[in-house]
C-alpha cells in the first residue's frame, strides 16, 4: 500500500490479547518514519527509526488507557509517557491489565477520556514538527467507550499528512 500510495489515513489493527498488535503497529510507524526504507522494511538505523525505537519521535502521538495520576488531575496519556516507554520496552506483548499493574492502578479501571480525545484533536491539527507525516498510535482503542464519538470527524477527515493507527482487541 505504501509503495502504491494507497496507504489509508486511518487503520485499525485487531487481534486477541497478547498477539502482537502493538509491536505490529510500532513496526508500521517505524516504516512510516524511516528515512531509508526499502520496499520490504525500514532500515532500523536512521534517525527516524531510532526515535521510534525509543518512542520519542516528535510527530508520533501516543494514546493509551490511563488513570488520574493524583487526585484532581485528569487521566491523560501525557502524564504516563515515560512509564509507557518503559512498559513497551519490557513487555511489548503486554495486556492492558499488565499496563495498569505497571502504573500501580490498583483496582482502578483505565480509560481514554473525553479530555484526551480533545487533546488529540488539538495536537493533530498542529503542523508536523519534523515536516513530514504525523501519526497517532492509540493502543487499546476499545477503552474509548462513548468518548470515541469526539474523534469521529477527525478519523473521517483528518488533517493533511496525518495517519491514525488504532490497536484494539
C-alpha positions in Angstrom: 0.0 0.0 0.0 2.8 2.4 0.8 4.6 1.8 -2.5 1.4 2.3 -4.5 0.5 5.4 -2.5 -2.8 3.8 -1.3 -2.0 3.8 2.4 -5.1 4.7 4.4 -5.3 7.7 6.7 -6.8 5.5 9.4 -6.1 1.9 10.2 -7.5 -0.5 12.8 -5.3 -3.4 13.9 -7.2 -6.0 15.9 -6.2 -9.2 17.5 -6.5 -11.3 20.6 -4.8 -10.1 23.7 -1.0 -10.8 23.5 -0.9 -11.5 19.8 1.3 -8.5 18.9 -1.0 -5.7 17.8 1.2 -3.1 19.5 4.5 -4.4 18.1 2.9 -4.6 14.7 1.7 -1.0 14.9 5.1 0.2 16.1 6.8 -1.6 13.2 4.4 0.1 10.8 5.1 3.5 12.5 8.8 2.9 12.2 8.4 2.2 8.5 6.4 5.4 8.0 9.1 7.5 9.7 12.1 5.6 8.2 14.4 7.8 6.1 16.0 4.9 4.2 13.0 2.5 3.8 13.1 -0.4 1.3 10.0 -1.9 -0.3 10.2 -4.7 2.3 11.2 -3.0 5.6 12.5 0.0 7.5 16.3 0.3 7.8 16.3 0.2 11.6 19.3 2.5 11.8 18.4 6.0 10.6 17.4 8.8 13.0 13.7 8.2 12.4 13.9 4.5 13.2 16.0 5.3 16.3 13.4 7.8 17.6 10.6 5.3 17.1 12.5 2.6 18.8 12.7 4.9 21.9 9.1 6.1 21.3 10.5 9.7 21.2 9.7 10.9 17.7 8.2 14.4 17.9 5.5 13.5 15.3 4.4 10.3 17.0 1.5 10.9 19.3 0.6 8.0 21.7 -2.6 7.4 23.4 -3.5 4.6 25.8 -5.7 3.9 28.8 -4.7 5.8 32.0 -5.9 6.7 35.4 -5.6 10.1 37.2 -2.1 10.3 38.5 -3.2 12.4 41.5 -6.5 13.4 43.0 -7.8 16.3 41.0 -5.7 15.6 37.9 -7.2 14.4 34.6 -6.2 11.0 33.4 -4.1 11.8 30.3 -1.5 9.7 28.4 1.0 12.5 28.6 1.3 12.1 32.3 2.5 8.5 31.8 4.7 8.8 28.7 7.9 7.7 30.4 6.3 4.8 32.1 4.6 3.7 28.8 8.0 3.8 27.0 9.5 1.6 29.8 6.5 -0.8 29.7 6.7 -1.3 25.9 10.4 -1.9 26.2 9.9 -4.5 28.9 6.6 -6.0 27.8 5.8 -5.3 24.1 3.1 -8.0 24.1 1.7 -6.9 27.4 -2.0 -6.5 28.1 -4.0 -3.6 29.4 -4.2 -5.3 32.8 -0.3 -5.6 32.7 -0.1 -1.9 31.9 -2.4 -0.9 34.7 -0.5 -3.0 37.2 2.8 -1.4 35.9 1.5 2.0 36.8 0.1 0.8 40.2 -3.5 1.5 39.2 -4.7 -0.9 42.0 -8.3 -1.6 41.3 -9.0 1.4 39.1 -10.1 1.0 35.6 -8.1 2.7 32.9 -9.9 4.8 30.2 -9.1 7.0 27.3 -11.1 10.1 28.3 -13.0 12.8 26.5 -10.3 15.3 27.6 -7.7 13.0 26.0 -9.7 13.0 22.8 -9.9 16.8 22.7 -6.2 17.0 23.2 -5.6 14.5 20.4 -7.7 16.7 18.1 -5.8 19.9 19.1 -2.4 18.1 18.6 -3.1 16.6 15.3 -4.3 19.9 13.8 -0.9 21.4 14.6 1.9 21.3 11.9 4.3 18.4 11.9 7.3 19.1 14.0 9.8 17.5 11.6 8.0 18.5 8.4 6.6 15.1 7.4 3.7 13.0 8.5 2.1 12.9 11.9 1.0 9.6 13.4 -1.4 8.9 16.2 -1.0 5.5 17.7 -3.8 4.6 20.0 -3.3 1.4 22.0 -6.3 -0.3 23.4 -8.8 1.8 21.5 -11.7 -0.1 22.9 -11.1 1.8 26.1 -12.6 4.9 24.4 -16.2 4.0 25.1 -18.7 6.6 24.0 -15.9 9.3 24.2 -14.7 7.9 20.9 -17.5 9.9 19.2 -15.5 13.0 19.8 -12.9 11.6 17.4 -15.3 10.6 14.6 -14.9 13.7 12.4 -11.1 13.6 12.9 -11.0 10.0 11.8 -13.3 10.7 8.8 -11.5 13.9 7.7 -8.0 14.1 9.2 -5.6 17.0 8.7 -3.2 16.6 5.8 -0.3 14.2 6.2 -1.9 12.6 9.3 -2.2 8.8 9.9 -4.1 7.3 12.7 -3.4 3.7 13.8 -5.8 2.2 16.3 -4.9 -1.0 18.1 -7.7 -3.0 19.7 -8.6 -6.5 20.9 
